[in-house]
Amino acid sequence: MGRKPQKNDSLPGSLDMLILRTLSLRELHGYGIVQYLQQSSDNELLVEEGSLYPALQRLELNGWIEGAWGVTSSNRRARIYKITPAGRKQLAVETRKYARLTLAIARVMGEA
């Protein structure tokens, strides 16, 4: 029996990076992104619709992802997202920033 994921307040600053990373692995619809993040984080990350869809819209407006209407594996109509070349570059930028930030936090916490 798995535990229920809890809302993660530190997620907003990382959400774009997590979505880009997810879409770098495969094209997905919004619910698929939520499921992937929850499963791959061992139920630590809960992304709510109120956060996900504005983030997807922002990423699409920035040209980092593209969305097109398609059909899911359960035969439902949904917007399917894929990462663009510009999105891959942005993911690399975000990944470097994340690595520097986590190292700095580890230093402050005395773990580095």
N, C-alpha and C positions, 0 to 999 in steps of 0.2 A: 504494500500500500504506500504510494508516494505521498509526500507532503504537498500541501497546497502552496503554489508560488505566492509570494507577497510582493506588493508594489515596491519597486526599488527607486528611491528618491534620487540616487546618483545617476540614473539612466539618461535623463535628458541630454546631458553633455556628450554622451557616448552613443546615443541612439542612431545618429546618421552613420557613424562608423560601423556599427553593428549591422545595420541594414545593408550598407555597401558590401561588407564582408559576406553576408548571407547571399546576396545576389551575385557575388563573384564566384560562388560555388555552383549556382543554378538559378534559372528563371523561376519565379514564384509569384503567387498572388498574395495579397495582404495577410489573409489568415494563415497561409503556409509560412510566411515570414515569422509570424507570432509563434506558431508551433515549433519551428526550427529553433528560435531563440530560447524558448522555454525548455525544450528537450535537450539541446546541446549545453545548456547551463545547469543541468540537473535540477530544474524547477526553481532556480534562483532568480531568473529574470521574468517579470510579468510586464508585457507591453499591452497597454489598453488601446482601444480604437481611437480614443481621444488624443493619444500621442502618436500613434502609428500613421494615420492617414494624413495629418498635417505634415509629418516628416516626409512621407512619400511624395506629397505634393511639392514640398520645398526642394527635395532632391531632383525631382523631375524639372522644376523651373530652373534649377541651376545647370541642367544638362548632364547630370551625373547618372541618372537612370532614365529609361524609357518605358512607358506603359502602353499596352495594347489590349483590346478586348479579346478574350479567348474563352476556352472551356476548360474547366478543371477536371481532374481525374474522376471526380464524382458527378461529372456531366452538368456542372453549373456554370453559368456565365460569370466571368470575373475578369478584372483587370490584371494582366500578367506583367510583371516588371522584370527588366533586365538591366544590368549595369552597362554603361557606355565606356568607351576608352577614356573620356574625361573623368568618369567616375572611378575608374581603376587608378588614375593618377591621384585623385583626391583621397582614395582609400590609402594609398601609400603615404600621403602627407599626414592624414589622421593617425595612421598606425605609428609613425615616427613621433608625433606629438604625444600620443598615449604612452609610448614607451618611456619618453623623457619624464612625463608626469608621474608615472608609477614608480620610476626609479627615485625621483625626488621625494615622493611620499615615503618610500621605503627607508630612505636616508633619515628623514625626520623621525620615523618610528624606530630607528636603530636597527633595521633589518638588512641594511646594505653595507 
